[in-house]
Amino acid sequence: MPRASLDQGGETRSRLLLRHVVAAWLLCWRAGRLPAAGYLLITVVSGLLPAATTWFTKFVVDDLAAARTDGVLTWAACLAAVGLIAGVLPHLGAFLQNELARRLDRLMQDGLYSTINRFQGLSRFEDPEFRNDVSMAQQASGGAMGPVTTGLFDTARNAIALVSLLGTLSVLSPVMAGLVTMAAVPALIARLSLSRRRVGMLAGVSSATRRQVFYSLLMTDVRSAKETRLFGLGDFLRERMLGELAVVQAGERRLDRREARTQSLLAFLSTLVAGAGLLWAVRAAVNGTLSVGDVTAFVAAVTGTQSALAGLVDNVAMAHQALLVFGYHDKVLSLPDDLPSAPGTASETLPALRHGIELRDVWFRYDDSHPWVLNGLDLTIPKGSSVAVVGLNGAGKSTLIKLLCRFYDPTRGVILWDGIDIRDVPPQELRRRMGVLFQDYMCYDLTAAENIGVGALESMEDRPGLKEAARRADVDTTVEGLPRGYDTLLSRIFADPADEDPQSGVVLSGGQWQRLALARTLLRDQRDLLILDEPSAGLDAEAEYEIHHRLRKHRVDRTSLLVSHRLGAVREAQMIVVLEGGRIVEQGTHDELMVAGRGYARLFAIQAEGYRGTDESAVASA
Ligand SMILES: Nc1ncnc2c1ncn2[C@@H]1O[C@H](COP(=O)(O)OP(=O)(O)OP(=O)(O)O)[C@@H](O)[C@H]1O
């Protein structure tokens, strides 16, 4: 089983666990001082109750046996009061416990997702180990964290109960106290080992769990529903999901079997010790060494001690397990930044672009085991110029954009912004200066206004600004025509079922979504660099012409980078760059490239011919 011990930076397992205990308690305290203090108080009082019950019972029984009537009622009243407290405290405790768990849950989720948001690159999100760690950390943020709060508090309560009961038992029989304690040691060791195995198993099946979720999402998500139905993938996906579930359950079953064996053995051992103790106590009472009250107290103390010890072992094991899971949360939270700046060079801000952006001998591959995607790329994008990048599928166009946005750092070479290495400024600073439309843009299940507004959160409430961006992307009339205009929810899955207006959730067409995504980008049009990756792929011919016409006007005097397979759309660019196999193979204006008569001219002729008809001679002549 992989990485159950979670040794980070060579730290020993016990030190790591101790650090997690301290971190969990501090977190718990931060989450809610009042419920934590209240629960702690209840824990201490509840811990003392079993011993108090034992002693008060002994006094009542002894007084009754000796026919002493003067104090017996007081002892009985004390016993009743203890019973009353014991009856009420668990409910109060449960409320505080739930409240604490809720607050802790919120704090942990906040921490986890703030950390995830802190990672500015994309590589971590493509790393299966990171995904597994996050999925384990998500478990720590949910209900599974209960044992760290309740487990640790309950451990304290059971420890208090145990100490007081052991005190009682050792007064009556030190040998028995030792025996009962010793019998708990193997139980503790076995349970700790089981909890370690369980977390190891959970981590080991984490990929299978993620795949199981993936298959089940494919069966329920509206976006995949078309293909799953058209291709009849339902049974295929269901079987795959069940296959992954079987892997997860096989791991659980193996562990449950081992747990059942171990627990039965331990239960047998503790019953044996209790039975032997009972025989000894009854014999001692017959011999007159113990009173009747002593026997009652002895039996109660043995049972109480055993159950407190079992509870303690249980709590320690559960807390141990939860702490191991918490370790993943801690691990994710302590991950360093994924795109660190070179030491001593970092600058907090990036000035506005004055001269241009230069890619100097940029080499890039997604992973050491992957082939090179960019092979020593040299490209200058002068300020105020419009540059177009064209090339066949897989040539590296989108990768180039991802590098410009600093989602990855070049494996070799540099990208300079007015001579500043972009690795020396925070990625957020760089992105603040850009407007980008990705090829695989997002369609948010939000309102139309929000779908545009997410492009620049500070403009979310600026309705005229949103409308202007929509107008430039030629989508304002479409949005105005929606049942609730800009406030129409662009999703049917989150529409309120109680809402009587059947139009409250609307689904846009592919081209309308694309224009909305373009509006989102144009909301940032005052930024220094505008990047458009296939901005018109989903548009009809008329709309494409219209959008490109608008964009051309819009890009005048703005620094822009346009990626498109439609060569008619890029011909106005001041510089066209042809990428092939991660290298620039041609560069120039449309006219220059046509005169050169190489790959660009050939592709242009093929596309032009496609629009004109099938006159092969035109293609051949190009
Ligand atoms: N996240 C990734 N991890 C690993 N390889 C990737 C990743 N993204 C892209 N690639 C690989 O990098 C190469 C270039 O991909 P890229 O998306 O940059 O091409 P493109 O020129 O934009 O293609 P298209 O015209 O099809 O959009 C491809 O071989 C692709 O398989």
The ligand as a Tripos MOL2 file, in Angstrom:
@<TRIPOS>MOLECULE
LIG
   31    33     1     0     0
SMALL
NO_CHARGES

@<TRIPOS>ATOM
      1 N1         -1.6180   19.0500  -20.5120 N.pl3     1 LIG1
      2 C1         -0.8880   18.3430  -21.3850 C.ar      1 LIG1
      3 N2         -0.1270   17.3180  -20.9400 N.ar      1 LIG1
      4 C2          0.6260   16.6090  -21.8130 C.ar      1 LIG1
      5 N3          0.6780   16.8500  -23.1390 N.ar      1 LIG1
      6 C3         -0.0530   17.8580  -23.6290 C.ar      1 LIG1
      7 C4         -0.8820   18.6490  -22.7710 C.ar      1 LIG1
      8 N4         -1.5110   19.5740  -23.5400 N.ar      1 LIG1
      9 C5         -1.0890   19.3730  -24.8070 C.ar      1 LIG1
     10 N5         -0.2200   18.3550  -24.8550 N.ar      1 LIG1
     11 C6          0.4840   17.8730  -26.0350 C.3       1 LIG1
     12 O1          1.2270   18.9580  -26.5780 O.3       1 LIG1
     13 C7          1.1810   18.9590  -27.9800 C.3       1 LIG1
     14 C8          0.7380   20.3410  -28.4730 C.3       1 LIG1
     15 O2         -0.5890   20.5640  -28.0330 O.3       1 LIG1
     16 P1         -1.3060   21.9630  -28.2340 P.3       1 LIG1
     17 O3         -2.6220   21.8760  -27.5790 O.co2     1 LIG1
     18 O4         -0.3910   23.0490  -27.8340 O.co2     1 LIG1
     19 O5         -1.4660   21.9880  -29.8160 O.3       1 LIG1
     20 P2         -2.2770   23.0210  -30.7230 P.3       1 LIG1
     21 O6         -1.3090   23.5030  -31.7440 O.co2     1 LIG1
     22 O7         -2.9460   24.0440  -29.9140 O.co2     1 LIG1
     23 O8         -3.3060   22.0240  -31.3760 O.3       1 LIG1
     24 P3         -4.8080   22.2990  -31.8920 P.3       1 LIG1
     25 O9         -4.7070   23.0440  -33.1820 O.co2     1 LIG1
     26 O10        -5.3040   20.9300  -32.0990 O.co2     1 LIG1
     27 O11        -5.5250   23.0430  -30.8400 O.co2     1 LIG1
     28 C9          0.2530   17.8370  -28.3930 C.3       1 LIG1
     29 O12         1.0470   16.7540  -28.8240 O.3       1 LIG1
     30 C10        -0.4730   17.4420  -27.1290 C.3       1 LIG1
     31 O13        -0.6730   16.0610  -27.0550 O.3       1 LIG1
@<TRIPOS>BOND
     1     1     2 1
     2     2     3 ar
     3     2     7 ar
     4     3     4 ar
     5     4     5 ar
     6     5     6 ar
     7     6     7 ar
     8     6    10 ar
     9     7     8 ar
    10     8     9 ar
    11     9    10 ar
    12    10    11 1
    13    11    12 1
    14    11    30 1
    15    12    13 1
    16    13    14 1
    17    13    28 1
    18    14    15 1
    19    15    16 1
    20    16    17 2
    21    16    18 1
    22    16    19 1
    23    19    20 1
    24    20    21 2
    25    20    22 1
    26    20    23 1
    27    23    24 1
    28    24    25 2
    29    24    26 1
    30    24    27 1
    31    28    29 1
    32    28    30 1
    33    30    31 1
@<TRIPOS>SUBSTRUCTURE
     1 LIG1         1 GROUP 0 **** ****
